[in-house]
Amino acid sequence: MKRVVITGLGVVSPVGIGVPEFWDGLTKGKSGIGDITRFDTTDYKVKIAAEVKDFDPLQYFDKFEAKKNDLYTQYAVAAADEAMKDSGLELKGERLGVYVGSGIGGINTFFNESIKLQTRGPGRVSPLFIPMMIGNIAAGVIAIRYQAQGPCLPIVTACATGSHSIGEAYHAIAHGYADAIIAGGTEASVTPMAVAGFTNCLALTERNDITRASIPFDRERDGFVIGEGAGILVLEEYEHAEARGAKIYGEICGYGNTCDAHHITAPHPEGAQAGRAIGLALAEAEWAEDEKIYINAHGTSTPLNDKTETMAIKKALGKKAYEAKISSTKSMTGHMLGAAGAAEAVAAIMALNTGILPPTIGYREEDPDCDLDVVPNQAQKANIQIALSNSLGFGGQNACLAFRKAQ
């Protein structure tokens, strides 16, 4: 297998647009959660979300292009634009690929055109409805923009989408199918339909106190806060990156992909397959037990996830689990759904590079079922050798990514 490195990063998030603002917000414990501004929440139990603020699509599209693309695609293109500029990659054609997925796709377009159908009739539905709504179009638009004619795979695994996209891109390059892949996830689902749907399936917290809403691993956690945004990594074959003198953030060296095969929304109560995903990533990364680990946890702030993820980490690391540093940046970004794994991979890579571990903010009440070191409330400095990023999706789909500093 060929070595695969990260040469570019891009983020659109509720705590900042662009990696510098995103990382500064995370390390300072900045919350991106606030009152929903996109629609009237008078009749909604849930009135808060982690929205992207001050996003201007005209920085990335002309007016006509912006109207042709759902917000989820706009976020993806914005993050890809930053990542590609950061990378300096000029590769085009058959050796460049795109693996960018979304958990839901163009739900804004779907909702708006459904209203139009009901109120104005079928003749008024936009001819662009289908290409704006479908879940693969963000990858397609990115491929067109950068003339990427290699493998293009928009993965859909709910909350694990971003991580699976990066992991599968890693393996594609490692096995020689491409020299570089633009990889990650994107989501724009702070919409009336999505908030109502997640509320009614009892996934969201109804505690509309911004300081106590997204509180991963805290005993009082009761649901996640819906978020949005995009995360994109430029993955590149090591020798290709070295030959062009690219800046290298680190090496992706392990990937685990498993399924609970248990329930459509709930994780397996023993966390066995989530633990196996972590173990697979560590094995591929050739982790030595004396190496210090940071884990950017899935950490959704739901009662079941945080408990079972803690169990999964213990299954994978054994007694070393108590020495690992673990934090959930969802305490600040909310749950970015299909974008979460990719944005959190960026956070893990930045932690590896800077030696600063972002905190789990809002943490007050200890839970005996979540008894690992969750870096509570304040960022910490640590010299870590390996960084993991966990993602656990509806349908029981688990992913773990492992990163090292490139040597």
C-alpha positions, 0 to 999 in steps of 0.5 A, a space after each residue: 500500500 502507498 502512503 497517503 498524506 493530508 496536504 489541504 484542509 477546508 472547513 465551513 462550520 458554526 464556530 467559523 468559516 475557514 480553518 484558522 477561525 474554526 480552530 481558534 474557536 474550538 481551542 477557545 471553547 467557543 460555542 456555535 449554538 444559538 437560536 434558530 434564525 432560518 424559520 419561525 420556531 413558535 410551534 417547535 419544541 426545539 428552538 436552537 441549532 448550530 447554524 453557519 453564520 455570515 456565509 456568502 455564497 458569492 465568494 465562491 459562485 456567481 449569482 447564477 451559479 449560486 441559485 443553481 446550487 443547494 446550500 449543502 453544495 455551496 458549503 461543500 464548494 466553499 470548503 473545497 475551495 479553501 482546501 485546494 488553495 491550501 494544498 496548492 494542488 494543480 493536478 487535474 484529470 484521471 488521477 484526481 478524484 472526489 469523495 464528498 458525501 452528505 447524510 441528507 443532501 439538498 433538503 432545503 431544495 426538497 422542502 421549498 419545492 414541495 411547498 411550491 408543488 402544493 401551493 402553485 402546482 406541478 408546473 411551477 416546480 423548478 427544472 433544477 429541483 432534481 440536480 439541486 436536491 440529489 445527494 451526489 451533486 456536491 461531489 459532481 460540482 466539485 469534480 467539474 470545478 477542479 476537472 477531477 475525472 478519477 474516482 468520484 464516490 459520494 458516500 451516504 452513511 448518515 452521521 459517519 458520512 464524512 469519515 467514511 468518505 475520507 477513509 475510502 478515499 485513503 484506501 483508494 489512493 493507497 491501492 493506486 486508484 488515484 494520486 489525490 482525492 478531495 474528500 469529506 462531507 457536507 450538510 445544510 439541514 437546519 430546516 423546518 422539516 429536518 428539525 421536526 423530524 429529528 425532534 419527533 424521533 427523540 434525537 434532539 435535546 429539547 433543553 433550549 438553554 444554549 449553555 446546557 444543550 450540547 453537553 457530551 459525556 455529561 450525566 445530564 445530556 439528553 440529545 444532540 443539537 443539529 448543526 451544519 457545514 462542511 469539512 474537506 481534506 485533500 488527500 495525496 499519495 506521499 511521493 506525489 506530494 513530496 515531489 511537488 514540495 507540498 506542505 504536509 499536515 500529517 499522514 492518514 494511516 488507519 481506517 476502521 469500517 464496521 456495522 452494528 447490524 442492530 437497530 436503525 437509530 440506536 447503537 449496539 448497547 455493548 459498543 462491540 462493533 464501534 470498538 472493532 472499528 477503532 481497533 481496526 484503525 489502530 491496527 492498520 496504523 500499527 499503534 504501539 501502546 506507549 504512544 499517546 492518543 487523542 480521540 476526537 469522539 463522536 460524542 453526540 450528547 445523547 444518552 446512548 451514544 456517549 455511554 456506548 462510545 465510552 465502552 467502545 474506546 475501552 474495548 479497543 484500548 483496554 486499560 490504556 483508555 484511561 490514559 487517552 485524551 478524548 473530547 467532543 467538539 460537537 459541544 461547540 459545533 453541534 452535530 453537523 451530521 454528514 459533515 461532522 466526521 470531516 470537520 472533526 478529522 480537521 480538528 484531530 489533524 490540527 490537534 496533532 500539529 499544534 499539540 493543543 487538544 480542543 475541550 468538551 465544553 459545558 461539562 459539569 456533572 460526571 457520569 460513571 458510565 462516561 469515566 474517561 478523560 474528556 478534556 473538560 471545558 478548557 483546551 489542554 496541551 499534550 504531545 500526542 503521537 496518534 490522533 483518532 476521529 470516531 463517527 457512529 451513524 444511524 443504521 449502526 454504521 461506524 468509522 474511525 480514522 487514524 492520523 500521524 505526523 508525517 515522517 
